[in-house]
Amino acid sequence: MFTWLTDTTKPGGIMVFHPEFERAGKKVGLQVWRVEKMELVPVPESLYGGFYSGDSYLVLHSTETQKGTLQYDLHYWLGSECSQDESGAAAIFVVQMDDFLKGAPIQYREVQGHESSTFIGYFKSGLKYMTGGVASGFKHVVTNMVQRLLQVKGRRFVRATEVPVSWKSFNKGDSFILDLGQEVIQWSGSNSNHFEKLKAAIVSKGIRDDERSGRAKLLICDEGAEPDSMLQVLGKKPELPEGDRDDTKMDASNRKFAQLYKVSNADGNIAVTMVAEQNPFSQDALQSSECFILDNGTNGHIFVWKGLHFHIIVENSSGTGSDWSGQVQVLPEHGETPLFKQYFKNWRDSDDTDGIGTPYLSSHVAKIKKVPFDMSKLHQSEAMSAQHRMVDQGDGEKKIWRIEGSEKVPVDPSVFGQFYGGDSYIILYKYQHNSRQGHIIYIWQGTASCSYEVGMSALLAVQMDDELGGSAVQVRVVQGKEPAHLMSLFKGQPLVVYKGGTSREGGQSEVSDTRLFQVRANPAGDTRAVEVDLSSSSLNSGDVFILESPSESWMWKGSRSSLAEVEGAEHLARILQVTPTPLEEGKEEVAFWEALGGQQDYCRSPRLNNKMETHPPHLFACSNKTGNLLMEEVPGELTQDDLAPDDFMILDTWDQVFVWIGNQADEEEKRESAALAVQYIESSPTYRDPRTLIVIVKQGFEPPTFTGWFLGWNHKCWTTDPLASFIKHL
């Protein structure tokens, strides 16, 4: 499975770097390259998530750690039909990029159809597998001229695989996407699951909005209601097969058992010896001068841990066992992931590092010094700009337009910084960097904005970029995900997001008599004020809230809120033209609770204030129908859309294990839910405390201690059909 090569670059050796490495890992975000004839070629961002089966790719995900440094996850993806030369080239590029980034990345080997949840989590709208590759002349280009058929499978790990454009590819159990360029048709078989239809609709919408910039027509239909354009391409529909049900869940018992091996090179020869045949392991067994393999292969995971002073290149794509489809992670010392740490008893992080993702493999271990945020010195430090995602102080020239139909209408500067959920906007920002003119185009899309204007915002942004000579950076911002730099553009005032409505002439919706706004600051001290559900369950101890009512207004200060959040709330009060009464958490007056409809529990957990690097939350879809607990982890950031009404799910926040039961879940599983949670805890490789708190949660009755872990929880979501609601807003 692994080929071990002496690293000739240490000490004093020369490693050849590709020019694309200079672009790699400079800022937070995702970068994708395809290997084309021993070259790295960047993939257009609008086509992220699409992979040719005959090719190999590099995917770099850069994130900011709690201590302000950049952390890298470096994946190389191998298509099911890629050649040995192409897979070898990808592995070489991974080794070189890892060295260029000073050994900081965590490396992953990904095989088509068996990708890690980390990898899949980057592409919430799913993975698309396309036939062919470089050798066949297929390129990643944005085009309206296409005819292809995609089969969509999976409830959590959504994969859309290109299949022949023929009725022979169809079955009653799956959803399919017929992409005709100007028209995208999603077809669902009569036996397809409602939740899977919704996931397929998300893929279809992604093709329309990203690959076609909103220009294509999207049509969603069920079996028996095929449109004429579909029949013209495929012909008359024959009788279709039933289809099969994929069971991608893993047996929970497979998580528990692992072995630890040592790889040494003391005499110049590679030797592999068993260190421990059962976990939990001792961290002291890991030595900086050696390399270790943690084998949890029965669960599809292999970890390679590289000590700081172990000068061997680990190349895991060739040699014996290269067609193994499991997941491989290569971890540098001090760059261990929570998934790796869980196999060790009482893991401790070294005091000699600046946090996960900062170590080096050089024998002369250098430190990346965290650059503190100093607005007055921002223009002098690219490191500060990268770590804090700020190109400048936000004092450049800006213009804002609201999308109305197919036009963009200028927004009055007096209301800059105020955004309505029913609108979409384009913000053009001009700045100077090293005597060069730079442009950023922010495309802000409200969650209640109509699909046509969302598509037009992307199209008009492309036109604006063309007018600027193609030099602008385009940033698509979905309501609630505003980046730090966008928040800095409004001169110390909070970026205000109203829940719905519009600011267009004559289109304003009537403002509610009573409104609640949540004010939160980012590490740079910039604040965002968001209108939230009018309920005391929306409160959070880490933030400041403004409650506006006809008779009185209040400023509620959470016990862990910051001065920046208080100042942001004061600015918001001036915008709302109210003079709020200040309230400290725990000292509320009766009228305050009455205005919120009564006192309810709300989120007080201090763990929401950090990134929980040691024990991050995990969400699993579970089943016990076979007699064993089967699980499928949900990738990426947790959202309410990940909860399927016909499932029961486990949310593990370490201190508590929540069991969420959907209204349509199996009756036996409902009855056995508490016992299944116990079974889950017992299967943990860390040998969890059996007294861990178990909380049973029913759909529609979720407490804030549960909803607080999800991004943008909508308390009205369960009162409507999610698929119908999604289609309505297309």
HUTA-V65876 format. One line per field, one symbol per residue. ss: DSSP state (h for helix, s for strand, l for the rest). A space follows every 50 residues. Layout:
ss = ???
This chain:
ss = llssssllllllllllllhhhhhlllllssssssssllssssllhhhlls sslllssssssssslllllssssssssslllllhhhhhhhhhhhhhhhhh lllllsssssslllllhhhhllllllsssslllhhhlllllllllllsss ssslllllssssslllhhhlslllssssslllsssssslllllhhhhhhh hhhhhhhhhhhlllllsssssslllllhhhhhhhllllllslllllllls shhhhlllssssssllllllssssssllllslhhhlllllsssssshhhl sssssslllllsssslllllllllllsssssslllllhhhhllsllllll llllllllllllllllllllllllhhhhhhlhhhhhhhllllllllssss ssssllssssllhhhllssslllssssssssssllsssssssssslllll hhhhhhhhhhhhhhhhhlllllsssssslllllhhhhhhhllllssssll llllllllllllllssssssslllllsssssslllhhhlslllsssssll llssssslllllhhhhhhhhhhhhhhllllsssslllllhhhhhhlllll llsllhhhhllllllllssssssllllllsssslllllshhhlllllsss sslllsssssslllllhhhhhlhhhhhhhhhhllllllllllssssssll lllhhhhlllslllllhhhllhhhhhhhll
